[in-house]
């Protein structure tokens, strides 16, 4: 006897809002978040603002995959500025901070502040991000940055929904395999790439090769957003 088909629960953004501005970092992390929102009949737009991603080749790979998936669902996509100079200025002095430390907080703050500004200009009262679906991220750190950014604008909320729960993390992988997304091997910034390569070499693994790894339908799941051993 086959199992009953999965039925998504209806999502309830803060304040009963039906319009959500989604900050997206990449296609694999946003795939499940997007499909869950669409299934609940929410109106969303994607804001791609990630000046932390290094090098530019990696940035373009992640962005193009995200645009492809957004277009499949007919979702508006804003490609924001790649203002790396401002990002480096924001994290100056934190170059050797550990992953999930002060540098990551500053990075999230910067990206969410711009997301909140864009949402305000477009008339959205709710913002959220797919960053928290990755098990390599500190959800409390991400939610704190989101709430600080939303508090800058009257009537705006950051939606702290836990996208990992209810099988969300597993569906993220299923969607990534179905779509054969590009599978990044480090968080994104030059410092996470540095630390990932250091860990890889210490563990007998080759350095990251940009543009090499993709999810495949019938192959084992590749690591995603790996910064360092958990």
Backbone torsions as a table, in degrees:
resi	resn	phi	psi	omega
1	UNK	NA	122.8	-176.4
2	UNK	-74.6	150.2	179.9
3	UNK	-70.3	151.6	178.3
4	UNK	-65.4	142.3	179.9
5	UNK	-62.3	146.2	-178.8
6	UNK	-66.8	133.7	175.7
7	UNK	-119.7	122.5	-178.7
8	UNK	-72.8	140.5	172.9
9	UNK	-70.9	152.2	179.6
10	UNK	-74.9	126.8	-179.2
11	UNK	-79.6	146.8	-179.6
12	UNK	-128.0	94.2	176.6
13	UNK	-63.1	162.8	178.9
14	UNK	-55.1	139.7	175.7
15	UNK	69.2	12.1	-178.9
16	UNK	70.5	16.1	180.0
17	UNK	-65.1	150.5	178.9
18	UNK	-114.1	-1.2	179.4
19	UNK	-117.3	130.0	-175.6
20	UNK	-133.6	133.3	172.5
21	UNK	-95.3	116.0	-176.9
22	UNK	-100.7	117.3	169.1
23	UNK	-78.2	124.6	-179.0
24	UNK	-116.9	138.7	178.4
25	UNK	-102.0	-24.2	-177.8
26	UNK	-173.6	167.3	-179.6
27	UNK	-69.0	-45.3	-178.7
28	UNK	-57.9	-43.6	-178.4
29	UNK	-72.2	-30.1	-175.6
30	UNK	-90.7	-15.6	-174.8
31	UNK	-55.7	-53.2	-179.8
32	UNK	-66.6	-39.4	-179.4
33	UNK	-61.9	-44.8	-180.0
34	UNK	-63.7	-48.7	-177.2
35	UNK	-65.8	-33.8	177.7
36	UNK	-66.8	-41.7	179.0
37	UNK	-66.9	-43.3	179.7
38	UNK	-61.0	-41.6	-179.7
39	UNK	-63.0	-26.2	179.1
40	UNK	-92.3	5.7	177.1
41	UNK	73.3	22.2	180.0
42	UNK	-82.4	149.6	174.9
43	UNK	-96.6	119.5	-178.2
44	UNK	-131.0	156.4	170.3
45	UNK	-127.3	151.5	-179.4
46	UNK	-106.4	131.4	177.1
47	UNK	-116.7	113.1	-177.3
48	UNK	-101.8	95.9	178.8
49	UNK	-129.2	100.6	-173.8
50	UNK	-143.8	65.7	-178.7
51	UNK	-70.0	-4.2	176.6
52	UNK	-75.1	-25.1	-172.0
53	UNK	-67.5	129.1	-176.4
54	UNK	-138.2	142.4	-5.5
55	UNK	-80.0	-174.5	-178.0
56	UNK	-59.8	-35.2	178.6
57	UNK	-58.8	-42.6	178.4
58	UNK	-66.2	-42.1	178.3
59	UNK	-56.9	-47.5	-177.8
60	UNK	-66.3	-37.9	178.1
61	UNK	-60.5	-46.7	-178.9
62	UNK	-66.8	-41.0	-178.1
63	UNK	-66.0	-46.5	-178.0
64	UNK	-60.8	-41.3	177.6
65	UNK	-62.8	-40.7	-179.8
66	UNK	-66.2	-40.5	177.8
67	UNK	-63.8	-43.2	179.7
68	UNK	-57.2	-46.0	-177.8
69	UNK	-69.2	-38.8	177.9
70	UNK	-62.1	-41.7	-179.5
71	UNK	-65.7	-35.7	177.4
72	UNK	-59.4	-31.2	-178.0
73	UNK	-102.5	2.9	179.1
74	UNK	65.9	34.9	-175.9
75	UNK	-102.4	129.6	177.7
76	UNK	-58.6	139.0	-175.5
77	UNK	-131.4	124.5	176.5
78	UNK	-106.0	120.5	176.7
79	UNK	-92.2	101.9	-175.9
80	UNK	-81.1	173.5	-176.1
81	UNK	-64.4	144.7	175.2
82	UNK	-96.3	65.7	-173.6
83	UNK	-88.1	75.3	-176.3
84	UNK	-65.2	-31.1	179.6
85	UNK	-60.2	-43.2	178.5
86	UNK	-65.7	-36.8	179.2
87	UNK	-65.7	-46.0	179.3
88	UNK	-62.5	-35.3	176.9
89	UNK	-65.9	-37.4	-177.8
90	UNK	-67.1	-35.0	-176.0
91	UNK	-103.5	11.8	179.4
92	UNK	-57.4	133.6	-177.8
93	UNK	89.7	-7.4	-178.3
94	UNK	-113.8	18.8	-174.0
95	UNK	-60.2	-29.3	-178.1
96	UNK	-108.1	12.9	174.8
97	UNK	-66.2	147.6	-179.5
98	UNK	-72.9	159.1	173.4
99	UNK	-59.1	142.9	-175.4
100	UNK	72.1	13.0	179.6
101	UNK	-100.9	-153.3	-174.4
102	UNK	-62.6	-35.6	-179.6
103	UNK	-63.6	-42.3	179.4
104	UNK	-65.6	-37.5	176.9
105	UNK	-61.7	-45.9	178.9
106	UNK	-61.9	-37.9	179.9
107	UNK	-66.2	-46.9	178.4
108	UNK	-62.8	-43.0	179.4
109	UNK	-56.4	-47.3	-177.6
110	UNK	-62.3	-46.3	-176.8
111	UNK	-68.6	-38.4	-179.3
112	UNK	-76.2	-30.8	176.1
113	UNK	-61.1	-43.0	178.3
114	UNK	-69.1	-36.4	177.7
115	UNK	-62.8	-44.4	-179.9
116	UNK	-64.1	-40.6	177.7
117	UNK	-61.7	-46.3	179.7
118	UNK	-62.2	-41.2	179.6
119	UNK	-63.2	-43.4	179.0
120	UNK	-61.0	-43.3	-179.7
121	UNK	-65.5	-27.9	-179.6
122	UNK	-95.0	0.9	177.4
123	UNK	81.4	23.3	177.2
124	UNK	-92.8	139.5	177.9
125	UNK	-103.1	-6.3	-179.3
126	UNK	-130.8	131.9	172.6
127	UNK	-123.1	156.2	173.4
128	UNK	-156.5	178.6	-179.3
129	UNK	-144.0	151.7	176.4
130	UNK	-87.6	-2.9	-176.5
131	UNK	-55.4	-36.1	-174.7
132	UNK	-71.2	-9.7	-179.4
133	UNK	-75.0	-19.3	178.8
134	UNK	-76.6	131.1	179.8
135	UNK	-70.4	-9.3	179.1
136	UNK	-86.6	-2.8	-177.4
137	UNK	-105.9	153.2	175.1
138	UNK	-89.4	107.8	-175.0
139	UNK	-63.2	-37.2	178.6
140	UNK	-64.3	-37.0	178.0
141	UNK	-65.2	-43.1	179.6
142	UNK	-67.1	-47.2	-179.5
143	UNK	-61.8	-38.4	178.7
144	UNK	-61.7	-42.9	178.5
145	UNK	-65.1	-41.1	179.6
146	UNK	-64.2	-42.1	-179.7
147	UNK	-67.0	-38.7	177.7
148	UNK	-63.9	-40.9	-178.9
149	UNK	-66.9	-44.4	-178.5
150	UNK	-65.3	-33.0	-177.8
151	UNK	-65.6	-13.5	178.6
152	UNK	-71.7	-16.9	-173.1
153	UNK	-124.7	134.3	-176.8
154	UNK	-61.6	131.6	175.6
155	UNK	77.7	4.7	-178.4
156	UNK	-95.6	143.6	178.4
157	UNK	-127.7	149.7	170.0
158	UNK	-100.3	126.7	-177.6
159	UNK	-83.9	111.5	-175.1
160	UNK	-92.6	28.9	-179.1
161	UNK	-57.3	137.3	178.3
162	UNK	-87.3	97.5	-175.8
163	UNK	-72.6	-11.6	179.7
164	UNK	-76.9	-30.7	-172.4
165	UNK	-72.6	166.2	177.4
166	UNK	63.6	27.9	179.7
167	UNK	84.4	8.9	-178.0
168	UNK	-61.5	-41.2	-179.7
169	UNK	-63.8	-38.5	179.8
170	UNK	-70.1	-39.9	179.0
171	UNK	-67.8	-30.2	175.0
172	UNK	-56.8	-43.7	179.0
173	UNK	-69.5	-41.9	179.9
174	UNK	-60.0	-44.5	179.5
175	UNK	-65.8	-41.3	179.8
176	UNK	-61.5	-39.0	177.4
177	UNK	-70.5	-42.4	179.3
178	UNK	-59.6	-42.1	-178.1
179	UNK	-87.9	-10.9	-176.8
180	UNK	52.8	53.8	179.2
181	UNK	-67.4	157.4	169.0
182	UNK	-66.4	133.6	-177.3
183	UNK	-109.8	99.2	179.3
184	UNK	-67.4	150.5	-174.2
185	UNK	-110.5	8.4	176.5
186	UNK	-155.4	165.3	-173.4
187	UNK	-57.3	-48.9	178.1
188	UNK	158.0	-41.1	-173.2
189	UNK	-83.9	167.3	-177.8
190	UNK	-61.9	-30.2	-178.7
191	UNK	-77.1	-35.7	175.8
192	UNK	-69.8	-34.0	175.6
193	UNK	-64.5	-43.5	177.0
194	UNK	-57.1	-49.6	-175.4
195	UNK	-71.7	-33.7	177.0
196	UNK	-65.2	-44.8	179.2
197	UNK	-65.4	-36.1	176.9
198	UNK	-62.1	-45.0	179.0
199	UNK	-65.7	-41.6	-179.4
200	UNK	-60.9	-48.1	-178.8
201	UNK	-63.0	-37.9	179.3
202	UNK	-67.6	-21.9	-179.1
203	UNK	-108.7	20.6	174.2
204	UNK	71.7	25.8	-179.6
205	UNK	-114.8	151.1	179.8
206	UNK	-71.2	160.7	176.6
207	UNK	-65.1	161.1	177.7
208	UNK	-62.2	136.3	173.9
209	UNK	-111.8	116.6	-177.9
210	UNK	-63.0	133.0	175.2
211	UNK	79.5	12.2	-174.1
212	UNK	-92.8	-38.6	-167.9
213	UNK	-101.1	131.6	177.1
214	UNK	-133.7	147.9	171.5
215	UNK	-67.2	140.1	176.9
216	UNK	-127.0	143.2	-174.2
217	UNK	-56.8	-40.6	-172.4
218	UNK	-108.9	12.4	-177.4
219	UNK	-110.3	160.8	177.0
220	UNK	-57.5	152.5	-178.4
221	UNK	-69.9	126.5	175.7
222	UNK	-75.6	160.8	175.1
223	UNK	-70.2	150.2	-179.0
224	UNK	-133.6	138.4	177.1
225	UNK	53.3	42.4	-177.7
226	UNK	-84.6	119.7	177.7
227	UNK	-102.8	-43.7	-177.1
228	UNK	-163.2	169.3	179.7
229	UNK	-59.5	139.3	178.7
230	UNK	-73.1	NA	NA
